[in-house]
Amino acid sequence: MAKAHRPATPSASSPLDPLIERVSQFSADHYWDLGKFLVERVIPAALKEGVYAEQILKRMAEMPGFKFPYSMLKQCQRYYTYYPDVEKRPLPEGFYFELATKVEESKLRDRYEKLAIANKWTISDLQKKIRDDELARREDEKTRYGFDLKQKNIWSFDIPDPRFGKPNMKGRLPGQIVANALYYYTGPGWVVVDPMAGSGTTGDVIDALPYFKDRTFRMYDIEPCDSRVKRVNILQTGIPEQTGSVDYVFLDPPHDFYPRGTEPEFTPATSMTETLTKFKTIVRECARILKPGGRVSIVVEPTVGPFGIIDFPFEVTSLARGLGLASHSKVYLPRRSDSGRTMVSVESMKNPLSDCRELLTFEKQ
Ligand SMILES: C[S@@+](CC[C@H](N)C(=O)[O-])C[C@H]1O[C@@H](n2cnc3c(N)ncnc32)[C@H](O)[C@@H]1O
């Protein structure tokens, strides 16, 4: 038979080809058999060729016309790996496929198996129990941390948590963003500095959440909101912290740092330089006060106008690199749906406005 599929392996004809051909002949409902073939034949042969298990599964799935998606190959691999003895087990096979693909932890899989036998569950009873337990686990997590911990890199919160920041303050960030940043980017005992503290959201999060009780913070702003914030114009005097003394900086610059693009004297190049000069002054200060291994998270957004885009996240990343700060993480911060910012006519611009800030985190080398 003509070989319809060829792996994206370096060699034109690889010993993996006939095995891949066999995989494509499996029936779509023979999960266990397919898993066995992958685990016992394809993956060992791929490893011999210097290709990891994940890579070979992905390569197969990406081949034009290949009938199994990667997710399914992965499920079959897990199914056979966890339950090579499925035929000798007391429950119907579907139960084990469900367990293998939905439950990561082996002890938990064993517990569900015992419960299903003891309570004579149907497969939908099992699915419901797994789903309910997962929801309960997430709720538990919320209670444990005291805030909504985001698992992925889009942090969107329609309602700012009223415990953090001052409600009427312009430019206040939802405190959940700061809480997630502190969770991901700081460790126990870290010293946190917010040089543009606004309504004191960073301090509120650390004060209110027991999870962060061993972090200490210092806040600065040109217009302090309360006695915890020290009055400083950081563009003029820098951040009043010793060199190499701080573990983490959370930096949320004001919106008026950015060009709007509608001013009569606006030219993209000059405006970009003006904004970047401010960023450079502040980021250089952050790099100075950070300990090696310390981190800074910066809220930054592109400017879009009739002239096109000024990609400030990209520009700030370049200048941070030049200051010895390596990229560590990027999170998207979509604006709240009620933000209602549409001052410019998009029809005339033919370029969608930005409605999403980015939280860029860098680590001092
Ligand atoms: C976007 S707000 C910060 C909001 C804050 N993250 C919060 O949740 O409330 C930016 C802050 O930077 C302050 N700011 C602007 N220029 C400054 C400067 N040169 N030095 C210090 N703070 C400045 C503003 O007063 C404003 O409070």
The ligand as an ORCA input file, in Angstrom:
! r2SCAN-3c Opt
* xyz 0 1
  C      -2.454     53.396     37.203
  S      -2.193     54.191     38.699
  C      -1.802     52.886     39.807
  C      -3.035     52.225     40.289
  C      -2.787     51.181     41.349
  N      -2.171     49.998     40.805
  C      -4.100     50.793     41.996
  O      -4.558     49.668     41.861
  O      -4.693     51.656     42.609
  C      -0.690     54.986     38.476
  C      -0.239     55.814     39.644
  O       1.047     56.383     39.353
  C       1.142     57.598     40.034
  N       2.231     58.370     39.405
  C       2.212     59.008     38.221
  N       3.402     59.601     37.987
  C       4.196     59.298     39.042
  C       5.533     59.600     39.388
  N       6.288     60.344     38.579
  N       6.025     59.129     40.556
  C       5.257     58.379     41.371
  N       3.968     58.058     41.099
  C       3.450     58.521     39.960
  C      -0.228     58.216     39.886
  O      -0.465     59.150     40.917
  C      -1.139     56.976     39.998
  O      -1.605     56.839     41.308
*
